Amino acid sequence: MYNESFKKYLMGYGSAISVVLFLIAMAIIAVYFRQLRKVDLIYG
């Protein structure tokens, strides 16, 4: 991401990579919180 944005001056491509990585991270966090809520309901 850094190379594409700053070394090759492809800012649009670098920001697109950033957005995709952000969305993947948010999906993983959402799954984690969903599992955490299930465990909390089971064990109190």
Secondary structure, 3 states (H helix, E strand, C coil): CHHHHHHCCCHHHHHHHHHHHHHHHHHHHHHHHHHHHHHHHHHC
